[in-house]
Amino acid sequence: MKALVATDYQPLDRLTLAELPKPAAGPDEVVVKVEAAALNPLDLMLVTGAAKGLFPTEHPLIVGMDVAGTVVEAGAGVSGYAPGDRVLGFVGQAGSVAEFTVATPGPRLAHRPQNLDAVHAAAIPESGMTAVCLLRAVGLTGGESVLVIGATGGVGLYAVQLAHALRARVIATATAQDADYICGLGAADTVDYRQSDVVEETLKLVPDGVDVVVDLVNRGEGLAAVARAARPGGRLVSPLSGPDDLGRGVTPVYIGSFVPEPGDLEDLASRAADGGLRVEIGARYAFGDAVQAVADFAGKHIRGKVVITVP
Ligand SMILES: NC(=O)c1ccc[n+]([C@@H]2O[C@H](COP(=O)([O-])OP(=O)(O)OC[C@H]3O[C@@H](n4cnc5c(N)ncnc54)[C@H](OP(=O)(O)O)[C@@H]3O)[C@@H](O)[C@H]2O)c1
């Protein structure tokens, strides 16, 4: 089968579409014929080795972890999935920018609703489940104010919508070009991160500080700086890591790897299929243009997800 492959830790422009053996289903695994795959920042870090301390990779590495497709083989012990089932999921280092991949039934794999196409389904797993886990970890409740930093990216667009659905007042970072779009998803206000200081602008909108900061951009000491946008005793949640002490009684919540609960991915997929969750496809590429897709994802401002379709 063909796959987008890194043969070693390497620059992104040395990725190639190469021939690899088609995977087989081991016990408790299914093989999925890929119809669409989506990219996430970690995919790029695995290629370059930027994340090798935390996530060492074996080579050849197949790029991508988010997938939508159809089950073509079910291994011994699999229940609930059979050949012909339409699915979406997160496959980790099995790799998804390929003609076939291997997935493990569990919270990271779900059946795809009939009216959810593969392109939109592939754009959900990692970003959507991360947004769910962040809001759950920080215990966001209705009526609270929340600042989402990085709101126009993969995780951010879901976080804005899910926070709005929880009846939070959402302030979202967005350029002027994306402001109307993000308000249409439920943000009450936007702050232009390219033109202004996000903390100062947020404090103009909520002078005592917001209840919760969801920061999808900063890490380390950068998180202590943006924690000033939270009220004394507020919370800051990040999918990355940062200081234990953010000052002013602001509680840090760092989730590390996302750990979904059973049903989270089904719920996201059914909300997307019903129109209750908007899935923004920022750019869509044919399989033959997968190297370009990675380059654009790494280098351009793209609102929403980058998806590669596989014939
Ligand atoms: N722990 C986990 O399990 C987990 C899971 C998923 C993601 N993550 C991490 O979460 C982070 C976000 O992921 P993602 O998939 O949402 O990434 P993404 O799709 O690349 O989105 C990042 C967004 O942040 C915006 N941005 C960049 N600098 C900004 C700034 N200074 N202020 C406000 N917004 C800014 C970007 O806009 P521009 O295009 O204008 O730069 C982009 O819209 C990444 O670091 C990723 O590795 C962790």
The ligand as an SDF file (V2000), in Angstrom:
LIG
                    3D

 48 52  0  0  0  0  0  0  0  0999 V2000
   -1.9810   16.9430   25.0290 N   0  0  0  0  0  0  0  0  0  0  0  0
   -2.6590   16.4850   23.9930 C   0  0  0  0  0  0  0  0  0  0  0  0
   -3.1620   15.3580   24.0000 O   0  0  0  0  0  0  0  0  0  0  0  0
   -2.8520   17.3820   22.7960 C   0  0  0  0  0  0  0  0  0  0  0  0
   -3.8070   17.0290   21.8290 C   0  0  0  0  0  0  0  0  0  0  0  0
   -4.0230   17.8980   20.7670 C   0  0  0  0  0  0  0  0  0  0  0  0
   -3.2620   19.0670   20.6580 C   0  0  0  0  0  0  0  0  0  0  0  0
   -2.3160   19.3440   21.5880 N   0  0  0  0  0  0  0  0  0  0  0  0
   -1.5300   20.5780   21.4890 C   0  0  0  0  0  0  0  0  0  0  0  0
   -2.4250   21.6710   21.5630 O   0  0  0  0  0  0  0  0  0  0  0  0
   -1.9250   22.7420   20.7850 C   0  0  0  0  0  0  0  0  0  0  0  0
   -3.0230   23.2210   19.8150 C   0  0  0  0  0  0  0  0  0  0  0  0
   -3.3150   22.1740   18.9010 O   0  0  0  0  0  0  0  0  0  0  0  0
   -4.1670   22.4580   17.6020 P   0  0  0  0  0  0  0  0  0  0  0  0
   -4.3860   21.1640   16.9510 O   0  0  0  0  0  0  0  0  0  0  0  0
   -5.3560   23.2880   17.9300 O   0  0  0  0  0  0  0  0  0  0  0  0
   -3.1370   23.3510   16.7490 O   0  0  0  0  0  0  0  0  0  0  0  0
   -3.4090   24.2250   15.4450 P   0  0  0  0  0  0  0  0  0  0  0  0
   -4.5160   23.6270   14.6540 O   0  0  0  0  0  0  0  0  0  0  0  0
   -2.0800   24.4400   14.8190 O   0  0  0  0  0  0  0  0  0  0  0  0
   -3.9660   25.6030   16.0110 O   0  0  0  0  0  0  0  0  0  0  0  0
   -3.2110   26.5280   16.7360 C   0  0  0  0  0  0  0  0  0  0  0  0
   -3.9220   27.8600   16.5900 C   0  0  0  0  0  0  0  0  0  0  0  0
   -3.3270   28.8220   17.4720 O   0  0  0  0  0  0  0  0  0  0  0  0
   -3.2010   30.0540   16.7680 C   0  0  0  0  0  0  0  0  0  0  0  0
   -2.1550   30.8590   17.3720 N   0  0  0  0  0  0  0  0  0  0  0  0
   -0.8200   30.8160   17.1610 C   0  0  0  0  0  0  0  0  0  0  0  0
   -0.1820   31.7150   17.9360 N   0  0  0  0  0  0  0  0  0  0  0  0
   -1.1560   32.3280   18.6480 C   0  0  0  0  0  0  0  0  0  0  0  0
   -1.1350   33.3450   19.6430 C   0  0  0  0  0  0  0  0  0  0  0  0
    0.0080   33.8950   20.0620 N   0  0  0  0  0  0  0  0  0  0  0  0
   -2.2970   33.7180   20.1840 N   0  0  0  0  0  0  0  0  0  0  0  0
   -3.4690   33.1790   19.7950 C   0  0  0  0  0  0  0  0  0  0  0  0
   -3.5610   32.2030   18.8610 N   0  0  0  0  0  0  0  0  0  0  0  0
   -2.3990   31.7900   18.2930 C   0  0  0  0  0  0  0  0  0  0  0  0
   -2.8620   29.6060   15.3710 C   0  0  0  0  0  0  0  0  0  0  0  0
   -3.1020   30.6850   14.4760 O   0  0  0  0  0  0  0  0  0  0  0  0
   -2.0290   31.0720   13.3410 P   0  0  0  0  0  0  0  0  0  0  0  0
   -2.3110   30.1300   12.2300 O   0  0  0  0  0  0  0  0  0  0  0  0
   -2.4020   32.4700   13.0390 O   0  0  0  0  0  0  0  0  0  0  0  0
   -0.6370   30.9160   13.9200 O   0  0  0  0  0  0  0  0  0  0  0  0
   -3.8400   28.4480   15.1910 C   0  0  0  0  0  0  0  0  0  0  0  0
   -5.1130   28.9030   14.8000 O   0  0  0  0  0  0  0  0  0  0  0  0
   -0.6710   22.2280   20.0830 C   0  0  0  0  0  0  0  0  0  0  0  0
    0.4660   22.6160   20.8320 O   0  0  0  0  0  0  0  0  0  0  0  0
   -0.8310   20.7280   20.1530 C   0  0  0  0  0  0  0  0  0  0  0  0
    0.3980   20.0470   20.1130 O   0  0  0  0  0  0  0  0  0  0  0  0
   -2.1040   18.5300   22.6500 C   0  0  0  0  0  0  0  0  0  0  0  0
  1  2  1  0
  2  3  2  0
  2  4  1  0
  4  5  1  0
  4 48  2  0
  5  6  2  0
  6  7  1  0
  7  8  2  0
  8  9  1  0
  8 48  1  0
  9 10  1  0
  9 46  1  0
 10 11  1  0
 11 12  1  0
 11 44  1  0
 12 13  1  0
 13 14  1  0
 14 15  2  0
 14 16  1  0
 14 17  1  0
 17 18  1  0
 18 19  2  0
 18 20  1  0
 18 21  1  0
 21 22  1  0
 22 23  1  0
 23 24  1  0
 23 42  1  0
 24 25  1  0
 25 26  1  0
 25 36  1  0
 26 27  1  0
 26 35  1  0
 27 28  2  0
 28 29  1  0
 29 30  1  0
 29 35  2  0
 30 31  1  0
 30 32  2  0
 32 33  1  0
 33 34  2  0
 34 35  1  0
 36 37  1  0
 36 42  1  0
 37 38  1  0
 38 39  2  0
 38 40  1  0
 38 41  1  0
 42 43  1  0
 44 45  1  0
 44 46  1  0
 46 47  1  0
M  CHG  2   8   1  16  -1
M  END
$$$$
